[in-house]
Amino acid sequence: MARVVLGSIEDLAGKAGQEIVVSDWLEVTQKRIDQFADATGDHQWIHVDVERARRESPFGTTIAHGFLTLSLLSHFLNESLEFGKSKMGVNYGCNRLRFTAPVKAGSRLRARFKLKQFQRIEGGVQLIWDIVMECEGETKPVLVAEWVGRRYG
């Protein structure tokens, strides 16, 4: 398992511009796609109708929702990086985000986390990450983002 353990969040100070961690691979199963569809109410056939997608989709199979792909960033970061004495983290948003390729059901993804900016804020730090999410066996990433998070305590 790819994992970086920090003694404290301050271990990231001065590391802007560096790749901090690359996550392990995670398979995006049809079950996960269906669960996301149920959670969000987005049951568009390209995501949940396997037979129709096989017949009619240009991808030849179902694909994950873009927002499912985005939501996996939290999983990848939490599985890959332990923030030490930090009490909590919150998503603060994205400065930029693109879904650059479809994620076919059964694909395996991983994320690369490059620290763009470390900024002290009241009670904690703001971290801006340059993210590239890769699909195993593909040359083009499936997601690129500038993701802003805050850690407190």
C-alpha positions in Angstrom: 0.0 0.0 0.0 1.3 3.5 -0.9 1.2 5.4 2.3 3.0 8.5 3.7 2.8 9.2 7.4 3.4 12.7 8.5 4.4 13.5 12.1 2.4 16.7 11.7 0.9 18.8 9.0 4.0 21.1 9.3 6.0 18.3 7.6 4.4 19.6 4.3 5.7 23.1 4.8 8.3 23.9 2.1 7.2 21.0 -0.1 5.3 23.0 -2.7 6.0 21.8 -6.2 6.7 18.2 -5.0 4.8 15.0 -5.6 3.9 13.9 -2.1 2.2 10.6 -2.7 0.7 8.3 -5.4 -2.2 6.2 -4.2 -2.8 2.5 -4.7 -5.1 1.3 -7.5 -8.8 1.1 -6.9 -11.3 -0.8 -9.2 -14.4 1.2 -10.1 -17.0 -1.6 -10.2 -20.5 -1.5 -11.6 -21.7 -2.0 -8.1 -19.9 1.2 -7.0 -21.4 3.1 -10.0 -24.9 1.8 -9.2 -24.5 2.9 -5.6 -23.4 6.3 -6.6 -26.4 6.6 -9.0 -28.7 5.6 -6.1 -27.1 8.2 -3.8 -27.3 11.0 -6.3 -30.4 10.1 -8.3 -28.4 10.2 -11.5 -29.5 7.0 -13.2 -28.6 8.0 -16.8 -28.4 4.8 -18.8 -24.7 5.3 -19.7 -24.0 4.6 -16.1 -26.4 1.9 -15.0 -27.8 0.0 -18.0 -25.1 -2.5 -18.9 -26.8 -4.0 -21.9 -27.9 -0.7 -23.4 -24.4 0.7 -22.9 -22.9 -2.4 -24.6 -25.2 -1.8 -27.6 -25.4 2.0 -27.9 -22.6 3.7 -26.0 -19.5 4.7 -27.9 -17.5 3.3 -24.9 -19.0 -0.2 -25.3 -19.8 -0.4 -21.6 -21.1 1.7 -18.7 -19.0 4.5 -17.4 -18.6 6.1 -14.0 -20.2 9.4 -13.3 -17.7 12.3 -13.4 -18.6 13.3 -9.9 -18.0 9.7 -8.7 -14.5 10.0 -10.1 -14.1 13.3 -8.3 -15.4 12.0 -5.0 -12.8 9.2 -5.1 -10.1 11.9 -4.4 -11.0 11.8 -0.7 -10.6 8.0 -0.6 -7.3 8.2 -2.4 -5.9 10.9 -0.2 -7.1 9.3 3.1 -5.7 5.9 2.1 -2.4 7.4 1.0 -1.5 10.1 3.4 -1.8 10.2 7.2 -1.8 13.8 8.5 -0.4 13.1 12.0 -1.7 15.3 14.7 -4.3 17.0 12.5 -7.8 16.8 14.0 -9.9 17.1 10.9 -9.9 18.0 7.3 -12.5 19.7 5.1 -12.9 20.0 1.4 -12.8 23.7 0.3 -13.4 23.2 -3.4 -11.6 23.1 -6.7 -10.0 25.9 -8.5 -10.1 23.9 -11.7 -11.4 20.5 -12.6 -11.6 18.6 -15.8 -12.9 15.1 -16.6 -10.5 14.3 -19.4 -11.5 10.7 -20.3 -14.3 8.3 -19.4 -13.9 5.8 -16.6 -15.3 2.4 -17.9 -16.8 0.0 -15.4 -14.1 -2.3 -14.2 -11.3 0.2 -14.7 -8.6 0.7 -12.1 -7.7 4.2 -11.0 -5.1 5.9 -8.9 -4.3 9.5 -8.0 -1.1 11.5 -7.9 -0.9 14.2 -5.3 1.5 17.1 -6.0 1.4 19.9 -3.4 0.9 23.2 -5.1 0.6 25.4 -2.1 0.9 25.3 1.7 -0.7 28.3 3.4 -1.2 28.9 7.1 -4.7 30.0 8.0 -6.4 30.6 11.3 -6.4 27.4 13.2 -4.8 25.3 10.5 -3.4 25.2 7.0 -4.8 25.4 3.5 -3.4 22.9 1.0 -3.8 23.2 -2.7 -3.1 20.0 -4.6 -2.4 19.4 -8.2 -4.1 16.1 -8.9 -3.8 13.7 -11.8 -6.0 10.7 -11.7 -4.8 7.8 -13.9 -6.5 4.8 -15.4 -4.5 1.6 -15.5 -3.4 0.9 -19.1 -4.3 4.3 -20.5 -2.0 7.1 -21.4 -4.5 9.9 -20.9 -5.6 10.8 -17.4 -9.3 10.6 -16.5 -9.3 13.7 -14.2 -7.0 16.7 -13.6 -7.8 19.1 -10.8 -6.6 21.8 -8.5 -8.1 20.7 -5.2 -8.2 22.9 -2.2 -8.4 21.4 1.3 -8.0 22.6 4.8 -6.6 20.8 7.8 -7.3 21.9 11.4 -5.8 21.2 14.8 
